[in-house]
Amino acid sequence: MRAREDVPAPVGRYLRHLRVERGLAAATIDAYARDLRAYIDHLDGRGVADVVRATQDDVEAFVVHLRERRRPDGAPYGERSTARAVVAVRGLHRYLRSEEDVGTDAASGVPTPAIRRSLPHPISVEEVERLLDAAGDGSPAGLRDRAALEVLYGAGLRISEAVGIDVDDLDVRDRLVRVRGKGDRERIVPYGEPAAEAIDAWLVRGRSTLTARAPALLLNLRGGRLSRQGLWGVVRSAAVAAGLEGRVTPHTLRHSFATHLLDGGADVREVQELLGHASVTTTQVYTLVSRGAMYEVYGRAHPRA
């Protein structure tokens, strides 16, 4: 049973509101549903049978519970997981207050926990090349793997965006791809000649040998759309072969794409557009990672360096 099922009616209506009116991605809604299921269980344990009767004390007690809970291995849950759950609860009560005429917003006085900003961990251009060279052996699977990695790095895509590409989303003449990002927002992203060559090799000598059961660009060997887990496996295998095990995930290539663009002189707002970030603030974290290039420019150009 999916996480968003088996919730009280007001929570179900809130989740539908997020999907239909807010346009949130399915994965985000499922995560919120799990958080809200935990919140409902917490309220049940406090003798609150109806979420509309929850008070600020109940919400604050849930935040304490989130901070004290432990994973099966005894480690605490991450700050982001805790903050997301609080955001879900705050959103639910704000919705109940504005859309369902509940008298008070029980979570209005409960702040969202602050998250310490962690810097992305890109790999160098040379390491990216090593990773790409480690993928692909001329077989259909190898051609697909090389194309997948070239697309992830060459266009700076999220893993969900990469596996969501259909063949018809490609403009092979101008080397552009239409992708659907968070909130189902579409954008057009360019990709370079190496990615174009890898895609062409996959389409001509790899994908064409399979009986395609999906319009997807990236297929599994049964002809269906390659899954997120499948693409994770592609990246992991290439990382092991390149001697980069434990240092590379699909998102590492997106981090590296952004950092290398900034190192090359791209403007942060241009990178924002390419990454599909709704706010430039999200993109600006990459400027901190690019300090190496900043120091190099300073050392080369300043008379008192």
SULFEN-V7714 format. One record per run of one state. SS is the DSSP state (H for helix, E for strand, L for the rest). FROM is the first residue (numbers start at 1). LEN is the number of residues. If there is no record, write none. Layout:
ss->SS from->FROM len->LEN
ss->SS from->FROM len->LEN
//
This chain:
ss->L from->1 len->8
ss->H from->9 len->12
ss->L from->21 len->5
ss->H from->26 len->20
ss->L from->46 len->5
ss->H from->51 len->3
ss->L from->54 len->2
ss->H from->56 len->13
ss->L from->69 len->1
ss->E from->70 len->1
ss->L from->71 len->5
ss->E from->76 len->1
ss->L from->77 len->2
ss->H from->79 len->21
ss->L from->100 len->25
ss->H from->125 len->10
ss->L from->135 len->5
ss->H from->140 len->16
ss->L from->156 len->3
ss->H from->159 len->5
ss->L from->164 len->2
ss->E from->166 len->1
ss->H from->167 len->3
ss->E from->170 len->2
ss->L from->172 len->4
ss->E from->176 len->5
ss->L from->181 len->1
ss->H from->182 len->3
ss->L from->185 len->1
ss->E from->186 len->5
ss->L from->191 len->2
ss->H from->193 len->17
ss->L from->210 len->6
ss->E from->216 len->1
ss->L from->217 len->2
ss->E from->219 len->1
ss->L from->220 len->5
ss->E from->225 len->1
ss->L from->226 len->2
ss->H from->228 len->14
ss->L from->242 len->8
ss->H from->250 len->14
ss->L from->264 len->4
ss->H from->268 len->8
ss->L from->276 len->4
ss->H from->280 len->10
ss->L from->290 len->1
ss->H from->291 len->11
ss->L from->302 len->4
//
